Amino acid sequence: MLCAAIVVAFLVIVLPGVFDVRHERRTREITKPITRLVLHSKGMTRVEIKPSHDGHVHLVRTSSISRDSRLIEHVKVSGKTLTIHSTCTGSRFGVLRSCDLRYYLRVPRKIALALHLRFGTADLHGLRGRLTLTLDAGRLDGFGCNKRADVSLRYGSIDYRDECAPEDFRARMRAGDIVLTVPAGRYAVQAERNAQRPFANIIEDPTSPNLIDADVTWAGSIAIEGVRK
């Protein structure tokens, strides 16, 4: 009887939250000058950011949310900063609640990014502003010319190509793999644990003004490669 009760509870409580979802799409264009984008998202979030053709911000957000849950999203422009907050609420918890969000953003090329995600992916293409990313679990992929970047993941992977010699690139993880590609040259490299030395086309020079600071605390690897133009 107990096993039967557990099965019935699973069918009644879990399955509706997994399969009974509603889909939504939202678009928005911001024509005011924006120099900084801040995104806070607590769902399963996939973000793709590329330069826009007109210097405006073009936002497309799609979502798949459990029908008994609610997406709370706030989009605010303050000065030249665009801030997006998104989270899901409902009676279900954890994996029982579906909260899948996708953000497709087209932004000014030199915008500064501050992305704070719980789970998901960030794909960045051809941006030239400062980058800050925090992510509990997931991955960062892409390329840009950021000069300064601070990337922190608990678990997952980082695979990023900085097309300009970074002045200060910091990447930290508890467990996972870090792969950084930068222009060949001299760098002050701080990467002790799990670093795959020697780094191709990288001259390690502690006096260099160009800093790469990479760290994997538990398990994983760090690979840094210099690319000749």
CORGI-V358695 format. One record per backbone hydrogen bond with DSSP energy under -0.5 kcal/mol. NH is the residue of the N-H (numbers start at 1). CO is the residue of the C=O. If there is no record, write none. Layout:
BEGIN
nh=NH co=CO
nh=NH co=CO
END
This chain:
BEGIN
nh=5 co=1
nh=6 co=2
nh=7 co=3
nh=8 co=4
nh=9 co=5
nh=10 co=6
nh=11 co=7
nh=12 co=8
nh=13 co=9
nh=14 co=9
nh=14 co=10
nh=15 co=10
nh=17 co=13
nh=17 co=14
nh=18 co=14
nh=19 co=15
nh=20 co=15
nh=20 co=16
nh=21 co=19
nh=22 co=65
nh=24 co=63
nh=26 co=61
nh=28 co=59
nh=30 co=57
nh=31 co=29
nh=35 co=80
nh=36 co=80
nh=37 co=112
nh=38 co=82
nh=39 co=114
nh=40 co=84
nh=41 co=39
nh=41 co=116
nh=42 co=86
nh=44 co=99
nh=45 co=43
nh=45 co=119
nh=46 co=101
nh=47 co=121
nh=48 co=103
nh=49 co=123
nh=50 co=105
nh=51 co=125
nh=52 co=107
nh=57 co=30
nh=58 co=56
nh=58 co=106
nh=59 co=28
nh=59 co=57
nh=60 co=104
nh=61 co=26
nh=62 co=102
nh=63 co=24
nh=64 co=100
nh=65 co=22
nh=66 co=98
nh=67 co=20
nh=69 co=66
nh=70 co=89
nh=72 co=70
nh=72 co=87
nh=73 co=71
nh=74 co=85
nh=76 co=83
nh=78 co=76
nh=78 co=81
nh=81 co=78
nh=82 co=36
nh=83 co=76
nh=83 co=81
nh=84 co=38
nh=85 co=74
nh=86 co=40
nh=87 co=72
nh=89 co=70
nh=91 co=68
nh=96 co=93
nh=97 co=94
nh=98 co=17
nh=98 co=96
nh=99 co=97
nh=100 co=64
nh=101 co=44
nh=101 co=99
nh=102 co=62
nh=103 co=46
nh=104 co=60
nh=104 co=102
nh=105 co=48
nh=105 co=103
nh=106 co=58
nh=107 co=50
nh=111 co=108
nh=112 co=35
nh=113 co=130
nh=114 co=37
nh=115 co=132
nh=116 co=39
nh=116 co=114
nh=117 co=115
nh=117 co=134
nh=118 co=41
nh=119 co=43
nh=120 co=137
nh=121 co=45
nh=122 co=139
nh=123 co=47
nh=124 co=122
nh=124 co=141
nh=125 co=49
nh=126 co=143
nh=127 co=143
nh=128 co=109
nh=129 co=111
nh=131 co=148
nh=132 co=113
nh=133 co=150
nh=134 co=115
nh=135 co=152
nh=136 co=117
nh=136 co=118
nh=137 co=118
nh=138 co=155
nh=139 co=120
nh=140 co=157
nh=141 co=122
nh=142 co=159
nh=143 co=124
nh=144 co=161
nh=145 co=127
nh=148 co=146
nh=149 co=168
nh=150 co=131
nh=151 co=170
nh=152 co=133
nh=153 co=172
nh=154 co=135
nh=155 co=136
nh=156 co=175
nh=157 co=138
nh=158 co=177
nh=159 co=140
nh=160 co=179
nh=161 co=142
nh=162 co=160
nh=162 co=181
nh=163 co=144
nh=163 co=161
nh=166 co=164
nh=167 co=147
nh=168 co=147
nh=169 co=211
nh=170 co=149
nh=170 co=168
nh=171 co=213
nh=172 co=151
nh=173 co=215
nh=174 co=153
nh=174 co=154
nh=175 co=154
nh=176 co=219
nh=177 co=156
nh=178 co=221
nh=179 co=158
nh=179 co=177
nh=180 co=223
nh=181 co=160
nh=182 co=225
nh=184 co=227
nh=185 co=201
nh=187 co=203
nh=188 co=210
nh=189 co=187
nh=190 co=188
nh=190 co=212
nh=191 co=189
nh=195 co=192
nh=196 co=222
nh=197 co=195
nh=200 co=198
nh=202 co=199
nh=203 co=185
nh=204 co=202
nh=205 co=187
nh=205 co=203
nh=208 co=205
nh=211 co=167
nh=211 co=209
nh=212 co=188
nh=213 co=169
nh=214 co=190
nh=214 co=212
nh=215 co=171
nh=216 co=193
nh=217 co=173
nh=218 co=174
nh=219 co=174
nh=221 co=176
nh=222 co=194
nh=223 co=178
nh=225 co=180
nh=226 co=200
nh=227 co=182
END
